[in-house]
Amino acid sequence: MPNQNRFIDITAPGIAELKPYVPGKPISELERELGIRDSVKLASNENPLGCSELARAAIVRELEEAARYPDGGGFELRNALARKHGVDPRCITLGNGSNDVLDMIARAFLAPGCESLFSQYAFAVYPISSQSVGATLRIAPARDYGHDLEAMRERVGERTRVVWIANPNNPTGTWLDSDRLEGFIASLPPDVIAVIDEAYIEYVDEGDYPDATRWLERYPNLIVTRTFSKAYGLASLRVGYGISPPDIADILNRVRQPFNVNSMALAAARAALDDRDFIERSVEINRHGMAQLVQGLSAMGLAHIPSVGNFVTVDVGRPVGEVDAALLREGCIGRPVANYGMPRHLRISVGLEQENARFLAALKRVLG
């Protein structure tokens, strides 16, 4: 059916071909549609523990000032993050979620005539943000569902302006070790921006896994993004950040919208940084939950992609839309990733033990 939008012809280059991002189905929507109760949502890589009690208390305190605009510079949070990472506060760019920072990067460094490079099966925001500013998309084929850095390096050309790498990658959970990733960054021309998206880094337990923030002094073209939406459990508040050399952060802050992070998010994130016990419990629950899911999937004879995040992506052996629809009728929400070019794969977030068990039982019934 042809597009009936009468304004599509006057949009900026790249907009007409964009498809809106499709989020995971909310529990309220599923229960409203199907008239069921007590659903389980393992679709959006959220922390099943919720958020830190310190963060919750900070939100309540901040509500007293809800009529006031937030601190537009995020002074307290920026300085706390600078101390955490051992950098100057000028290196920090705050975002309405790390997606906001990714979008700033596209608006600051991409335009028609520029190329944006990322991997097959990369996070959907990279093409959306790049295409929305008219940049040309360059996609390197994946290797074993992860980044093929040699293929990516071959596609870097004179028009390449931004290279995006999620480590670990979403939706596949694959990851790059320190030597390979730093070697790739070192090989890039100095006028190509390297973006390392570390949204899931708190969950990783691998000896040679890199913390790319430690490389900032060596690579003036490097941006590392982090989020409070995953391990910190603040997804609904939308707060994330970028860490980069001051020259790059200065540019990002020029395109950053005024008051882009609300007061409750600023306060909650600042408090959450101090609650190491909560993060440790979250990581431990994730470790046990991942083992539970992998064991259950293997018992069903299903192949999964090894993951170091808080989710696992599994080949269900048939069109994933059919399986997803049947799971929804069971009151279980997963994340089909056919939109990533993976027509038989379902991404399952790690939940609490009883949530994982219910999801596995439902999947077993659905697959017969």
C-alpha positions in Angstrom: 0.0 0.0 0.0 1.5 3.4 -1.0 2.3 5.9 1.8 -0.7 8.2 2.2 1.2 10.8 4.3 0.8 14.0 2.3 3.8 15.7 4.0 6.3 12.9 3.4 7.7 14.6 0.3 8.8 17.7 2.2 10.6 15.9 5.0 14.4 16.1 5.4 16.5 13.5 3.5 16.3 10.0 5.0 13.0 10.5 6.9 10.8 9.0 4.3 12.6 5.6 4.5 12.7 5.5 8.3 10.6 3.0 10.2 9.7 4.0 13.8 11.5 2.2 16.6 9.2 -0.6 18.0 9.6 -0.9 21.8 8.8 -4.0 23.8 5.1 -4.5 24.5 4.1 -3.0 28.0 2.4 -5.3 30.4 -0.5 -3.0 30.7 -1.1 -3.2 26.9 -0.9 -7.0 26.8 -3.3 -7.4 29.7 -5.7 -4.8 28.3 -5.7 -6.5 24.9 -6.1 -10.1 26.1 -7.8 -9.7 29.4 -5.2 -11.6 31.3 -3.4 -10.8 34.6 0.0 -11.5 36.2 1.9 -11.3 33.0 5.7 -11.7 32.9 7.7 -9.2 30.8 11.2 -10.3 29.7 11.4 -8.1 26.7 13.2 -4.9 27.4 16.4 -5.8 29.4 15.1 -4.1 32.5 16.4 -4.8 36.0 14.0 -7.3 37.6 15.0 -6.0 41.1 13.7 -2.5 40.3 15.9 0.3 41.5 18.0 1.1 44.5 16.2 2.3 47.7 18.7 5.2 47.7 17.4 6.2 44.3 13.8 5.8 45.3 14.3 8.1 48.3 16.0 10.7 46.2 13.1 10.7 43.8 10.6 11.3 46.6 12.7 14.2 48.0 13.0 15.8 44.6 9.2 15.7 44.1 9.0 18.7 46.4 10.7 20.8 43.7 8.7 19.4 40.8 7.5 22.9 39.8 11.1 24.0 39.2 13.2 23.4 36.1 16.0 20.9 36.6 19.7 21.9 36.8 20.4 22.3 33.1 24.0 21.5 33.6 23.4 18.5 35.9 26.3 19.7 38.2 26.0 17.1 40.9 25.6 14.2 38.6 28.3 15.3 36.2 30.8 15.8 39.0 29.9 12.4 40.5 30.4 10.7 37.2 33.7 12.5 36.6 35.0 11.2 40.0 33.8 7.7 39.2 35.6 7.6 35.9 38.6 9.7 36.9 38.0 12.4 34.2 37.4 16.1 34.1 33.6 17.1 34.5 34.0 18.7 31.1 34.2 15.2 29.6 30.7 14.3 30.6 27.6 14.9 28.4 24.3 14.0 30.1 21.4 12.6 28.1 17.7 11.7 28.4 18.9 8.1 28.3 22.0 7.1 26.4 19.8 7.1 23.3 19.7 10.9 23.6 23.5 11.0 23.6 23.7 8.7 20.5 21.3 11.1 18.8 23.4 14.1 19.7 26.4 12.4 18.1 24.5 11.9 14.9 23.3 15.5 14.8 26.7 16.8 15.6 28.9 14.8 13.2 26.6 13.4 10.5 24.9 15.1 7.5 24.0 14.3 3.9 27.1 13.1 2.1 28.6 11.6 5.3 28.7 7.9 6.0 27.7 6.2 9.3 29.2 2.7 9.8 27.9 -0.1 12.0 27.6 -3.8 12.1 24.8 -6.1 10.9 22.6 -6.9 14.0 23.6 -3.6 15.6 21.4 -1.6 17.9 18.5 -0.1 16.0 19.1 3.5 17.2 22.4 3.8 15.2 20.6 3.6 11.8 17.6 5.6 13.0 19.7 8.5 14.2 22.0 8.4 11.3 19.3 8.2 8.6 17.3 11.0 10.3 20.1 13.5 9.5 20.5 12.3 6.0 23.7 10.3 6.4 24.5 7.3 4.2 24.4 3.9 6.1 27.3 1.5 5.7 26.6 -1.9 7.2 29.4 -4.5 7.7 28.4 -8.1 7.8 28.5 -9.8 11.2 30.7 -12.7 12.2 28.9 -15.2 14.4 26.3 -12.6 15.1 29.0 -10.2 16.5 31.2 -7.4 15.1 33.6 -8.4 12.4 36.2 -5.6 12.9 38.1 -6.5 9.8 35.0 -6.1 7.7 34.2 -2.8 9.4 37.7 -1.5 8.9 37.5 -2.3 5.1 34.4 -0.1 4.9 36.0 3.0 6.5 36.4 5.5 3.7 37.0 9.2 3.2 33.3 10.0 3.8 33.1 7.9 7.0 32.4 10.2 10.0 31.0 8.0 12.8 31.6 4.3 13.6 29.3 2.7 16.1 30.1 -0.4 18.3 28.0 -1.7 21.1 30.1 -3.8 23.5 28.2 -6.0 24.6 26.1 -5.8 21.5 22.3 -5.6 21.6 20.4 -7.7 20.6 22.9 -10.5 20.3 24.9 -10.2 23.6 28.2 -10.7 21.8 31.3 -8.8 22.9 34.8 -7.8 21.9 38.0 -8.2 24.0 40.4 -5.4 24.9 43.1 -6.0 22.3 40.8 -6.4 19.3 38.6 -3.4 20.2 41.5 -1.0 21.0 43.4 -2.1 17.9 40.4 -1.2 15.8 40.0 2.2 17.4 43.7 2.9 16.9 43.4 2.0 13.2 40.7 4.6 12.5 41.6 7.9 10.9 41.7 10.8 13.5 38.7 12.5 11.9 36.4 9.5 12.3 34.4 9.4 15.6 34.5 6.1 17.3 31.4 5.5 19.5 31.6 2.6 22.0 28.2 1.9 23.5 28.6 0.2 26.9 25.0 0.1 28.1 25.4 -3.4 29.6 29.0 -3.2 30.9 28.0 -3.7 34.6 26.8 -7.2 33.8 30.0 -8.4 32.1 32.3 -10.8 34.0 35.1 -11.5 31.5 38.7 -11.1 32.3 39.8 -9.5 29.1 36.7 -7.3 28.7 37.6 -3.6 28.1 36.4 -0.5 29.9 36.8 1.9 26.9 36.7 5.0 29.2 40.3 4.2 30.1 41.4 4.9 26.6 40.1 8.5 26.3 43.5 10.1 26.8 44.9 8.1 23.9 42.1 8.6 21.4 40.8 12.2 21.0 38.1 10.8 18.6 36.6 8.4 21.1 33.1 8.6 22.7 31.9 6.1 25.3 28.2 6.0 26.2 26.7 4.5 29.4 23.2 4.3 30.9 21.3 4.1 34.2 18.5 2.1 32.4 19.9 -1.4 32.8 21.8 -2.5 35.9 20.8 0.7 37.8 17.1 0.0 37.2 16.1 3.6 36.2 14.8 2.9 32.7 11.6 4.9 33.1 13.5 8.0 34.2 15.6 8.1 31.1 19.1 9.1 32.1 22.4 8.2 30.5 25.7 9.9 29.6 28.6 10.2 27.2 32.3 10.4 28.2 34.6 11.9 25.7 37.6 14.3 25.5 36.5 17.9 26.3 36.6 19.0 22.7 34.1 16.4 21.7 31.9 16.9 24.8 31.9 20.7 24.0 30.4 19.9 20.6 27.8 17.5 22.0 26.7 20.0 24.6 26.1 22.6 21.9 23.4 20.3 20.4 22.1 19.0 23.7 18.5 20.2 24.4 18.0 22.5 27.4 16.9 20.6 30.5 17.1 17.3 28.7 17.4 15.3 32.0 14.7 15.9 34.6 15.3 16.6 38.2 14.0 13.2 39.5 16.4 11.4 37.0 19.4 13.6 38.1 18.7 12.9 41.8 18.0 9.2 41.4 21.1 8.6 39.2 23.3 10.5 41.6 22.0 8.4 44.5 22.3 5.2 42.6 26.0 5.6 42.0 26.5 5.3 45.8 24.6 2.0 46.1 27.2 -0.6 45.2 25.3 -3.3 47.1 22.4 -2.9 44.8 24.6 -3.3 41.7 26.3 -6.4 43.2 22.9 -8.0 43.9 21.6 -7.2 40.4 24.7 -8.7 38.8 24.5 -11.8 41.0 20.8 -12.3 40.1 21.6 -11.9 36.5 24.4 -14.5 36.7 22.1 -17.1 38.2 19.2 -16.1 35.9 21.3 -16.4 32.8 22.5 -19.9 33.8 18.8 -20.8 34.4 17.7 -19.6 31.0 20.6 -21.2 29.1 20.1 -24.5 30.8 16.3 -24.4 30.1 16.8 -23.5 26.5 19.4 -26.2 26.0 17.1 -28.8 27.5 14.6 -27.9 24.8 17.3 -28.3 22.1 17.3 -24.6 21.2 20.4 -22.9 20.0 21.2 -19.6 21.7 23.8 -16.9 21.1 26.3 -16.8 24.0 25.7 -13.5 25.8 27.5 -11.4 28.5 24.6 -9.0 28.9 21.3 -9.4 30.8 19.5 -11.1 28.0 19.9 -14.1 25.7 18.8 -14.4 22.1 17.6 -17.8 21.0 16.7 -19.5 17.7 13.2 -20.8 18.1 13.3 -22.8 14.9 10.3 -21.3 13.2 9.0 -17.8 12.3 9.4 -15.9 15.6 6.2 -13.9 15.1 4.1 -17.1 15.5 6.0 -18.0 18.7 5.7 -14.5 20.1 2.0 -14.4 19.5 1.5 -17.7 21.3 3.7 -16.6 24.2 1.6 -13.4 24.6 -1.5 -15.6 25.0 0.4 -17.4 27.8 1.0 -14.0 29.4 4.7 -13.9 28.6 6.3 -11.0 26.8 9.6 -11.6 25.0 11.3 -9.6 22.2 11.1 -11.0 18.7 14.1 -9.5 16.7 12.9 -10.2 13.2 13.3 -6.4 12.6 17.1 -7.0 13.0 17.1 -9.5 10.2 16.8 -12.4 12.5 13.4 -13.9 11.6 13.6 -16.9 13.9 15.2 -15.3 17.0 13.6 -14.3 20.2 15.5 -12.1 22.8 14.7 -13.0 26.4 15.7 -10.7 29.2 16.9 -12.2 32.5 14.3 -12.0 35.2 13.8 -13.2 38.7 14.0 -17.0 39.1 10.2 -17.5 39.1 9.8 -15.3 36.0 12.5 -17.2 34.1 10.9 -20.5 35.1 7.4 -19.4 33.9 8.8 -18.1 30.6 10.7 -21.3 30.0 7.6 -23.4 30.7 5.5 -21.3 28.4 8.0 -21.5 25.6 8.1 -25.3 26.0 4.4 -25.5 25.7 4.3 -23.2 22.7 7.0 -25.1 20.9 5.2 -28.4 21.6 
